[in-house]
Amino acid sequence: MPDIIIPLPASPKSVRNEHILPVIPLLNGVVFPSTETILGFGREKSKRALENAYDATRRQVIIVLQKSSVVADPKPDTLESIAVLCEIDRLLPFDQEINALVKGIKRVKILEYIALEPFLSARVVELNETIENDSETMALTNSVIGEFKKLVSGKQVDFLNFMNLMASNAPERIADQVASTLNLKTKYKQELLETLNVKERLRKVIAYLTEEVKIMEIEKNISVKVQEKFDKNYKENVLREKLKSIEAELGEETETKEIKELKEKIKKVAMPKDIEEKALKELKKLQQMSQFNPEAGYVRNYIDWLIELPWNVETPNHKEIQKAEEILEQDHFGLKKAKDRILEYLSIMKLKEEKERNNNKTKTKSSTILCFIGPPGVGKTSLGKSIARALGRKFVKMSLGGIRDEAEIRGHRKTYVGALPGRIIQGMKTAGTKNPVFMLDEIDKIGNDFRGDPSSALLEALDPEQNYQFSDHYLEVPFDLSNVLFIATGNMFETIPPALLDRLEIIRFSGYIDEEKFEIARQYLVLKQIEASGLTPENIEFKNSALKAVIRKYTREAGVRNLEREIAKACRKVARMITSGDAKKNIITENNLHNYLGVRRFIDTIAEKKDEVGVSTGLAYTEAGGDILFIEVALMPGKGNLTLTGQLGDVMKESAQAAFSYVRSRYKELGLEPNFYQKIDIHIHVPEGAVPKDGPSAGIAIATALASAFVKKPINRYVGMTGEITLRGSVMEIGGLKEKLVAAHRSGLKEIILPKNNKKDLEEDVPKYVLRDLKFHFVEKMDQVLPIAIHSFTKRKSHGKTKK
Ligand code: ADP
């Protein structure tokens, strides 16, 4: 049908019951006469129609349902023919839409459309309803009200609607108003609109209403049943709990087997009185708990902890110093200083105890804690074990490495899910006695951050003034640690928190020389590993030459851990050969060693290298003890760039910059052009790039390597050096001297250049054999270093004035 465009009459006039009015289609929904509703209109045509009507005096429109809700721009044949004449009470533009308060006035029939643009308009005629005011209509109306009341009481319908309904007494209005609130498909609503016979309409409304009431009642029923079921369970639980408390009140508790057993255990452990009371209280709590209560598991766990801790179990404390000495000697080679210090410590402990016993004091307090510091594998742990053996006590070890959370030491409160006591209490449980030797390993690696400071909790555990009632968050009751012999260990003491360090008596283990390692292997490790692999000395023998070769060619370490590992490896190989039928005795020599251990691992010993230009020998101090490191400098044509590689830390990089500046400032003495560095690139590398290195102490070694590279003269590789360099070429004091010198000795260096200020440390703690075998040069200035380290180094006379 072609669009016919007819201008609207300026003011729609009505002829009898006919009107010409704008038509607004609804996608979904029917407006009934005598109802009010707010509708939102988004389509342009509808908005135009609305605005046009609103500006007119009558403010009337026809609202009609679309037959299909998918048509965007409906044409007359897609619209229902029965519609409602409505009044627009108010317009509220909102965003892209216009909201309108629409009041239904009268049913109409659309006779013809007289315009399609700018909006639909049609000629309509009012429809007359068939209303019979008889008793049947009355009865039907009452019935509608009755059913509707049920919906209201079921809170399905707004109470206000009901009040409106009651206010009107015309059956046709009541039918329409109820129809508008029904939860009906639009097509049924349209059908109600088209039902002009009021009785008929009332009947239909009743049918829909009863259906809705029924559905509402079914829903209500379902939710009541769910609620009832829930209530029943709840009631049962409450009753059960009440029964328990009634039984408890009457003293008629029925103890389960579990409770009985736990009670017996509590009595047997002989805890301190107050702790036993606490345990029994918790037990009572457990007894009264429903088995479904998740908390029961936690309470049970807690009681188990109380039962299993060694409140009163003690091993007799042997304190014959003579015997202790024998055991320490038996278990360890060398370590004279450490052993002496331990024996002194034990003697003091013994005397103090005797004195306190005589004075009738109860607590034994040893105010300092032994702390063994040294590289890995030097026998710290095994010495601790020997002490325990010498004293006849149990031994436990706990690693503190990486602990950042106070709760790791002191536990989490019971209220946390999965809470446990801290490591100290866990260690005590493992020990099973209240006077073990308790080794706190890696005390130098303890950290602290926002989760609290673990070292302060540790201090409390170590402090004899406080530790007889150490508090653990989980345990809640104090535990007596005063009989524990704590021994701490670590690789370096520089990183131990100062407050802790204050409490510790440091015993340093500097690492072994090759001869000591050989004796340790010969006297201890070989036998230990033969036994551990299930062999006997009839199956295997290590010749001395083989052990020495293992030390030199297969390991490079301060301790003997890898040495022990290599010996174990050879033993395993022999064990395998024996089990596969080869019963002959294996004699391991230097020559056949590779059959057992594979190819040698270390070849870069000093003796096997040669003196090179641009390669100096530095001394380093790391967690693994002292070591030597080679600093390599390569020069190439370029633009004066300085490259540093080998995982160097910031401090070491800065020290390399300082060394370079020093070399530049000495260009005259080195016989170089003033701007010699502008045409070359310099690369400084410290091999074993995978090992991070840091610290300022390689300064003079870097400067020496640089100078050697520039003057093109080789460095004596047997000269090791360590010292910080300043821009003006002064040589500053360094740390870790002892470990560095032991490593230098181990690596076969012959001469050592040291800062003059370190001379005082030399006599103090460096082993005698090191002092005996090495030649020392003490320097204040870098200028003194170069002639010692670089072969045939001659300082050029600088021309002009030189400042001294
Ligand atoms: P650390 O605790 O210092 O890292 P360990 O105590 O674990 O070292 O020692 C590693 C191994 O070396 C152990 O089997 C230990 O018995 C052995 N060991 C270390 N030093 C000696 C020694 N002086 N005498 C005998 N055995 C030693």
Residues whose N, C-alpha, C, O or C-beta is under 5 A from the ligand:
A	BS01	ADP	D331 H332 F333 G334 L335 P375 P376 G377 V378 G379 K380 T381 S382 L383 I520 Y524 V560 R561
